[in-house]
Amino acid sequence: VYFAYATASFLAAGWNSSSLAGFPFDWRMHPAEPEQLAVWPRLKAAIESLVVANGRPAILISHSMGCPILQYFLTTQVSAEWKSQNVAAWIP
């Protein structure tokens, strides 16, 4: 039930399953390890799906060890053009 209060607040504010998504990861592994390499295309596709479903760039929210993981993704796995089209803001 980790992050349950934040999720409940988002849902109460009118967000739903087409506008809100979680993305689990194993923060103990270095992002460039072979086991983690499959994570990045899935995260990219998940963000792109939210953008299409909502018709606007996504707001990314990270917490705790998700912050350096998301920073790694945004700085090494996608281009500046992709970020400008798909990310409205990042709230670490």
Stockholm file with secondary structure:
# STOCKHOLM 1.0

chainA/1-92         VYFAYATASFLAAGWNSSSLAGFPFDWRMHPAEPEQLAVWPRLKAAIESLVVANGRPAILISHSMGCPILQYFLTTQVSAEWKSQNVAAWIP
#=GR chainA/1-92 SS CTTHHHHHHHHHTTCCTTTCCCCCCCTTSCTTSGGGTTHHHHHHHHHHHHHHHHTSCEEEECCTTHHHHHHHHHHHTSCHHHHHHHEEEEEC
#=GC SS_cons        CTTHHHHHHHHHTTCCTTTCCCCCCCTTSCTTSGGGTTHHHHHHHHHHHHHHHHTSCEEEECCTTHHHHHHHHHHHTSCHHHHHHHEEEEEC
//
